[in-house]
Amino acid sequence: MKKIFTLIILLATLQSKSQSFYKGALVIDAGGGLEIYNTKIDIHNKVNGRDTSETDKAGNSHFTFGAEYGLHKKFGVGLRFKSANFFTEKDTVNNVKPTLKSNDFVVQLNYHPVSTKGFDLVLGGDIGYSKLKWELKDKESTSIWSSGLYYSLYVNPRLYIGPFGFNMKLGMPFFLYPKLKSDNENFTKDHDYKLKGSPGFVFSAGIQFRFIENKDKKEETKN
């Protein structure tokens, strides 16, 4: 029992002196992945006041780029940009494939419960601005767009080899576009549309690089 207790103390000491995330760390990462949503469109008929809804699923492939700064050895704050291309099918009437894209700009808050020399476990969430654009590619060249809210909760383990590393992310993303707009008057003349995606599933993988050395570790080495 005494040996087990001594081993636990030793591991805790090693972890505290050799962490991959710490106060003052700057971590830049980039990657790509997939998202899947359960979507719901709420439709309000402005003529008769009737409300209806339609449910479906939507998925995308995306690229993401972010940066995180260590406020504390266990807490970080950052910014992230994500660009997504949604999977679409050809229109059976015109035999053309519409395009549906979104761009997200979010603030992220991360908690690092476990951080060793080569491993960093991140639990976090992000929230921010999202912009959607849908090109129907029909005869009228209809464009639909909206701006709204994107947020997600995730677990993001990171592996390090020195300052360089690899990571993956599993999470639940959500979006909300409170009003869809269009350059086609027939689309918005008699109806209002609200689009929601929840809950979702995200998987991504990428690389990261850590800048700025651990000041506490440097001071301990000098002493």
Secondary structure by P-SEA (a helix, b strand, c coil): caaaaaaaaaaaaaaaacccccccbbbbbcccbbbbbbbbbbbbcccccccccccccccccccccbbbbbcccccccccbbbbbbbbbbccccccbbbbbbbbbbbbbbbbbccccccbbbbbbcccbbbbbbbbccccccccccbbbbbbbcbbbbbbbccccccccccbbbbbbbcccccccccccccbbbbbbbcccccccccccccccccaaaaaaaac
